[in-house]
């Protein structure tokens, strides 16, 4: 029996796609192993969003080959297309499968035979990739509803690695959520590369908010309050009046949003190719959201040190961060990516400046996070999905990490547990089961 090991880098979408391949290989009779020394096949599902991710990929492949020289290493994902020539030179690599052909991996049936390194043919970038799952290795399954991006931001490599935007049929989404929920999971994360470009179904199709309301209505009728949905990262262009109306109507969606803000400077956003929203529009939406959700978690991504970013531009980002009720945030120093327009932009910043500005923004976000965590102590109860049992921890509806004072049953992993907040820590909340 052939044994495989899957190593996944990067985003939630990669995690979802790895799970789809895993289920297909297990269905063909292959066995999964967590030990590198026992693997006959390594599948590396790669990321290319940052230079650090590609460096880590190379290191990981070399470690795999040292652990098991006779194993076949297959590299797929976003780095497989852009860096194929460099990756083929790594020891043990037998196949380079570009992102657009990844969905076929589950049906390939690897025999483990010796052959020279090869690149597999590209698949279609026009159709939604054929992935499906029925379970998940983590407590909160990711469900992919959209792929690709047609935005073409100046800094982003994703459109060239994943292709243009494609969306999944609502009926297929509903069937997969039901498969996952029927397997016992009680939270599903609705994810995509750019959910703002979702549109699918009979002409003219549903946009993202229409699809979410349609899905919520049908799942509520079947599962009542036994299931909750969480939204993955949203493009700020989705923060509209229509979005507010839908969030006021849905019942299963967690009171938590994560927004790809990137910058608080309109000049920087325009240079990035993201002039379809403004910081003021984000602030107006968040203010109105308070009437829909009296309390909610709010996360964001920021890209700091973009070419041409001035000290004044950065101060605008800091100012926006201070004005908005963020409960956490992720800060990424700008990293030039091959093939992107920003590679040729003048005004590149020194690494020391990017590091200093990133640290300053992280400090503001950390203060916001501490304030939000403290505010949750006043609540009589929270609902936590148990993610791991040793040590026991999970996340609540507001996407705050929760740690249990007493260890709950392992049978509750993936389930929602009613808890009372006891005290705060730097990492989150300590909670007691009700």
ChimeraX attribute file (.defattr): number of C-alpha atoms within 10 A of each C-alpha:
attribute: neighborCount
match mode: 1-to-1
recipient: residues
	/A:1	7
	/A:2	16
	/A:3	21
	/A:4	26
	/A:5	21
	/A:6	20
	/A:7	17
	/A:8	21
	/A:9	20
	/A:10	16
	/A:11	14
	/A:12	20
	/A:13	18
	/A:14	19
	/A:15	21
	/A:16	22
	/A:17	24
	/A:18	26
	/A:19	23
	/A:20	21
	/A:21	22
	/A:22	24
	/A:23	17
	/A:24	20
	/A:25	22
	/A:26	14
	/A:27	11
	/A:28	12
	/A:29	12
	/A:30	18
	/A:31	16
	/A:32	18
	/A:33	16
	/A:34	12
	/A:35	12
	/A:36	20
	/A:37	16
	/A:38	16
	/A:39	24
	/A:40	23
	/A:41	25
	/A:42	23
	/A:43	22
	/A:44	22
	/A:45	25
	/A:46	24
	/A:47	25
	/A:48	25
	/A:49	20
	/A:50	17
	/A:51	14
	/A:52	11
	/A:53	16
	/A:54	20
	/A:55	11
	/A:56	13
	/A:57	23
	/A:58	14
	/A:59	12
	/A:60	14
	/A:61	23
	/A:62	15
	/A:63	14
	/A:64	19
	/A:65	20
	/A:66	15
	/A:67	15
	/A:68	19
	/A:69	15
	/A:70	15
	/A:71	25
	/A:72	27
	/A:73	28
	/A:74	25
	/A:75	29
	/A:76	26
	/A:77	27
	/A:78	27
	/A:79	24
	/A:80	29
	/A:81	22
	/A:82	18
	/A:83	15
	/A:84	18
	/A:85	12
	/A:86	10
	/A:87	21
	/A:88	20
	/A:89	11
	/A:90	16
	/A:91	18
	/A:92	22
	/A:93	21
	/A:94	23
	/A:95	22
	/A:96	26
	/A:97	27
	/A:98	26
	/A:99	24
	/A:100	25
	/A:101	17
	/A:102	25
	/A:103	21
	/A:104	15
	/A:105	19
	/A:106	20
	/A:107	11
	/A:108	10
	/A:109	13
	/A:110	16
	/A:111	10
	/A:112	15
	/A:113	9
	/A:114	10
	/A:115	9
	/A:116	10
	/A:117	19
	/A:118	14
	/A:119	18
	/A:120	13
	/A:121	11
	/A:122	13
	/A:123	16
	/A:124	11
	/A:125	17
	/A:126	13
	/A:127	14
	/A:128	18
	/A:129	20
	/A:130	11
	/A:131	17
	/A:132	21
	/A:133	22
	/A:134	17
	/A:135	22
	/A:136	20
	/A:137	10
	/A:138	13
	/A:139	21
	/A:140	24
	/A:141	25
	/A:142	28
	/A:143	24
	/A:144	26
	/A:145	24
	/A:146	26
	/A:147	25
	/A:148	25
	/A:149	24
	/A:150	15
	/A:151	17
	/A:152	17
	/A:153	20
	/A:154	21
	/A:155	24
	/A:156	24
	/A:157	23
	/A:158	22
	/A:159	18
	/A:160	17
	/A:161	22
	/A:162	21
	/A:163	18
	/A:164	18
	/A:165	24
	/A:166	25
	/A:167	24
	/A:168	20
	/A:169	19
	/A:170	20
	/A:171	13
	/A:172	12
	/A:173	18
	/A:174	15
	/A:175	13
	/A:176	18
	/A:177	26
	/A:178	18
	/A:179	16
	/A:180	21
	/A:181	21
	/A:182	13
	/A:183	12
	/A:184	17
	/A:185	25
	/A:186	22
	/A:187	26
	/A:188	21
	/A:189	19
	/A:190	22
	/A:191	22
	/A:192	28
	/A:193	25
	/A:194	22
	/A:195	27
	/A:196	21
	/A:197	23
	/A:198	25
	/A:199	24
	/A:200	20
	/A:201	14
	/A:202	9
	/A:203	7
	/A:204	8
	/A:205	14
	/A:206	18
	/A:207	16
	/A:208	20
	/A:209	21
	/A:210	16
	/A:211	21
	/A:212	20
	/A:213	21
	/A:214	17
	/A:215	19
	/A:216	21
	/A:217	16
	/A:218	12
	/A:219	22
	/A:220	16
	/A:221	9
	/A:222	12
	/A:223	15
	/A:224	13
	/A:225	12
	/A:226	16
	/A:227	22
	/A:228	22
	/A:229	23
	/A:230	22
	/A:231	19
	/A:232	22
	/A:233	20
	/A:234	20
	/A:235	19
	/A:236	21
	/A:237	19
	/A:238	19
	/A:239	20
	/A:240	14
	/A:241	12
	/A:242	12
	/A:243	17
	/A:244	19
	/A:245	14
	/A:246	18
	/A:247	20
	/A:248	13
	/A:249	13
	/A:250	17
	/A:251	19
	/A:252	22
	/A:253	22
	/A:254	21
	/A:255	22
	/A:256	20
	/A:257	20
	/A:258	22
	/A:259	20
	/A:260	18
	/A:261	25
	/A:262	22
	/A:263	27
	/A:264	22
	/A:265	23
	/A:266	18
	/A:267	16
	/A:268	23
	/A:269	22
	/A:270	15
	/A:271	19
	/A:272	21
	/A:273	16
	/A:274	22
	/A:275	14
	/A:276	11
	/A:277	17
	/A:278	19
	/A:279	18
	/A:280	13
	/A:281	14
	/A:282	20
	/A:283	17
	/A:284	13
	/A:285	17
	/A:286	21
	/A:287	13
	/A:288	12
	/A:289	21
	/A:290	11
	/A:291	11
	/A:292	17
	/A:293	16
	/A:294	8
	/A:295	15
	/A:296	21
	/A:297	22
	/A:298	21
	/A:299	22
	/A:300	20
	/A:301	17
	/A:302	22
	/A:303	20
	/A:304	25
	/A:305	28
	/A:306	26
	/A:307	21
	/A:308	15
	/A:309	20
	/A:310	16
	/A:311	12
	/A:312	10
	/A:313	18
	/A:314	22
	/A:315	15
	/A:316	17
	/A:317	24
	/A:318	20
	/A:319	15
	/A:320	19
	/A:321	22
	/A:322	15
	/A:323	10
	/A:324	15
	/A:325	20
	/A:326	24
	/A:327	24
	/A:328	23
	/A:329	22
	/A:330	15
	/A:331	17
	/A:332	16
	/A:333	19
	/A:334	20
	/A:335	19
	/A:336	20
	/A:337	18
	/A:338	15
	/A:339	14
	/A:340	18
	/A:341	17
	/A:342	21
	/A:343	15
	/A:344	12
	/A:345	14
	/A:346	9
	/A:347	12
	/A:348	17
	/A:349	16
	/A:350	10
	/A:351	13
	/A:352	9
	/A:353	14
	/A:354	20
	/A:355	15
	/A:356	14
	/A:357	20
	/A:358	21
	/A:359	14
	/A:360	14
	/A:361	22
	/A:362	19
	/A:363	12
	/A:364	17
	/A:365	24
	/A:366	17
	/A:367	14
	/A:368	19
	/A:369	24
	/A:370	17
	/A:371	14
	/A:372	22
	/A:373	24
	/A:374	15
	/A:375	12
	/A:376	20
	/A:377	18
	/A:378	11
	/A:379	9
	/A:380	10
	/A:381	16
	/A:382	22
	/A:383	19
	/A:384	27
	/A:385	25
	/A:386	26
	/A:387	22
	/A:388	17
	/A:389	17
	/A:390	9
	/A:391	13
	/A:392	18
	/A:393	23
	/A:394	25
	/A:395	20
	/A:396	23
	/A:397	21
	/A:398	23
	/A:399	23
	/A:400	21
	/A:401	20
	/A:402	27
	/A:403	27
	/A:404	22
	/A:405	14
	/A:406	12
	/A:407	14
	/A:408	19
	/A:409	10
	/A:410	14
	/A:411	9
	/A:412	16
	/A:413	23
	/A:414	22
	/A:415	22
	/A:416	23
	/A:417	19
	/A:418	15
	/A:419	19
	/A:420	22
	/A:421	23
	/A:422	16
	/A:423	15
	/A:424	18
	/A:425	13
	/A:426	9
	/A:427	13
	/A:428	19
	/A:429	24
	/A:430	20
	/A:431	24
	/A:432	21
	/A:433	18
	/A:434	12
